[in-house]
Amino acid sequence: MPSPLRLVSLLLAGAALAGCATTAPQPPAPVTQPADIPLATVLNKPLYQMTPQEAGRYIAHMQTSEPDLRKRIAAIGRKNLGQPYSLHLLGEFPYEVHDNLPLFSLKESDCVVFAEHTYAMALSQSWEEFFWMLQRIRYRDGVIGVATRNHYTEMDWNVANRWLVTDVSAELAGPNGPSYAMTVDRARFLRTRHHTVRDIPVENSRQAYVAKDAVAAIAGQLQEGDFVNVISTRNGEYWASHVGLVVLGPNGERRLLHSQAPQVREETFASFIARAAEREARNAREGKPGQVLAGFKFLRLNEQITVPPMAPQPRPGRPAA
C-alpha cells in the first residue's frame, strides 16, 4: 500500500497527465454580426427558422424598407406563416426559477406570443431593442416576473398596453352592443397556478364586444395592425380565449392573422367563424360542453405611439439577517 506522501505524488502526476491530454486552448470563434449576414439569406427564410442574429438583421431591414408601421406589422406577421403552434411556451427563466421556460422563442408560438413578437419586432430597429420591447409589452411596466405578467387579456394586456392599442369595441358595436361582466382574482390565480403569493384585490369590469353576427357589417372599419380578442362563452362565463391581428387581403378584405394549432395562419373572419361553428356542432354531437364563439373585441393600433419607459428589474429580496 503506498504511503500518504507517495499517494499524493501519484495524484499530482495523474492530474498533470490529465492536463497534458487536453487540447490546447482555441481562440474564440468570431461572432457573426447582423450586418454581416447576407440579406438574401435572411429574406429567403421564414422567421421561425432564423437565428437571433438573422432575426436582428431582418428587423433592421424591415425598419428601413417599410416605413408604414401597419404594413410592417402585417409583413412581419406573415413572415411567420407556418410557424408551429405550442401552448404554455414561455416563462420568466432565468429571471425567475418557478419554471425553466425561456423568455422568448422564435421557433414556436401561441396566439399571445405571436402577437407580442410581431408588435415588438415592428416597433424595433435591432434584436436588442426587440427583446427590450417584448418585455415592455408582456409585463406591467416591463418588470419581468410571473406576478407582473399580463395574464388576463381584457384586464391586464389591453390595459397595460394602452400606449400601443385602444379598445374601440364599444364604438364599433354601437350603443346597444353586447357586453359581459368580468371578475379577476389575480391573487388566487397566482397562488394556485404559479405558487406565488401576492396581496392583490379582486377586480371587476364590464367588457364591450362585437357579436360574431355583426362582424361583417363593421369589418370595413378595421385597420391593418389592429389587435383582436376572440370572445368565447361557456356556462354563462365570457372571456378572451384567443387573440390575433388584423391584416388586409389583396382586395382590401379584412383578415385574421393568428397562431392557432397546428400553426400560424391567415384567414377571413368568415372562415374563422365557420370553423368555430363546425367545432361547436361536433362538440354538440359528441355531448362535449365546449366553448362557444360569442364575438370579438377590437383594439385599434394607435396613430401616435410613445413607448413608456421600462421600470428596472427590481433587486430580489434578501432574507433577514
C-alpha positions, 0 to 999 in steps of 0.5 A: 500500500503506498504511503500518504506522501507517495499517494499524493505524488501519484495524484499530482502526476495523474492530474498533470497527465490529465492536463497534458491530454487536453487540447490546447486552448482555441481562440474564440470563434468570431461572432457573426454580426447582423450586418454581416449576414447576407440579406438574401439569406435572411429574406429567403427564410421564414422567421421561425427558422432564423437565428437571433442574429438573422432575426436582428438583421431582418428587423433592421431591414424591415425598419428601413424598407417599410416605413408604414408601421401597419404594413410592417406589422402585417409583413412581419406577421406573415413572415411567420406563416407556418410557424408551429403552434405550442401552448404554455411556451414561455416563462420568466427563466432565468429571471425567475426559477418557478419554471425553466421556460425561456423568455422568448422563442422564435421557433414556436408560438401561441396566439399571445406570443405571436402577437407580442413578437410581431408588435415588438419586432415592428416597433424595433430597429435591432434584436436588442431593442426587440427583446427590450420591447417584448418585455415592455409589452408582456409585463406591467411596466416591463418588470419581468416576473410571473406576478407582473405578467399580463395574464388576463387579456381584457384586464391586464394586456389591453390595459397595460398596453394602452400606449400601443392599442385602444379598445374601440369595441364599444364604438364599433358595436354601437350603443346597444352592443353586447357586453359581459361582466368580468371578475379577476382574482389575480391573487388566487390565480397566482397562488394556485397556478404559479405558487406565488403569493401576492396581496392583490384585490379582486377586480371587476369590469364590464367588457364591450364586444362585437357579436360574431353576427355583426362582424361583417357589417363593421369589418370595413372599419378595421385597420391593418395592425389592429389587435383582436380578442376572440370572445368565447362563452361557456356556462354563462362565463365570457372571456378572451380565449384567443387573440390575433391581428388584423391584416388586409387581403389583396382586395382590401378584405379584412383578415385574421392573422393568428397562431392557432394549432397546428400553426400560424395562419391567415384567414377571413373572419368568415372562415374563422367563424365557420370553423368555430361553428363546425367545432361547436356542432361536433362538440354538440354531437359528441355531448362535449360542453365546449366553448362557444364563439360569442364575438370579438373585441377590437383594439385599434393600433394607435396613430401616435405611439410613445413607448413608456419607459421600462421600470428596472428589474427590481433587486430580489429580496434578501432574507433577514439577517 
